[in-house]
Amino acid sequence: MHWFLNIQHAREIIEQWRIEYNTERPHSSLDYMTPSEFVAQLNEKITAGSLQNTNLQVVHTMG
């Protein structure tokens, strides 16, 4: 839990959490990879052409 001093402080804390969540914390639903590792692996498969016949949908968010 955090107490925010102002909106800028809240944005900074939330951004730090988002970066940690996506780059440092493995997720069991992603075979214990971080989201960043999962996306990198997915991009490699797409580049290699091994995902041509799947129903996988990738959403990229800015941040």
N, C-alpha and C positions, 0 to 999 in steps of 0.2 A: 504494500500500500504506500502511496506517495501523497504528500501534501505539496501542492503546487503553489508557488509564489505568485505567478501570473501566467497568462496564456503562452508567452514565449518559453517560460520554464517548462510548462506542460508539453509543449511541442518538442523541446530538446530531450526530455525524459522518454517520451513516447518514441521518438526517432531512435534513440539508443536501444530501447527494447526491441523495436522492429528489426534493427540490424542484427542484434544478438539472436533473435528468434529465427531469422532466415539464414544466418551464416555460422552459428556456433552450436545450435541445439538440434541434435538428431531427432527424427520423428519416426516412431514405429510404423506408421502408415506409409512411409517412404523407404522401408527396409533399412531403417536406422541411418539414413543419410540426412544431411541438412537440406532444406529446400534449395539452397544454392547448388549443392552437389547434385541433387536430383535433376535440376534444370540443365546443368552442364552435361550430365550423362545423357539426358534426353536430346539435347542439341547435337551431341556426337552421333547418336543413333539416327537422327533426322538427316544429318550431313552424309552419313554413310548410306542412307536410303533404306535402312532396315525397318522403318515404320510406315511404309507406304500403305499397307492394307489394315490399318487399325482405326478405331473410332475415337482415338485419343484427341482431346481438345486442349490446347495449351493457351493459357491466358497470361499475358505479360502485363504487369503493372509498373508504372513509373515510380521511382522512389530512391 
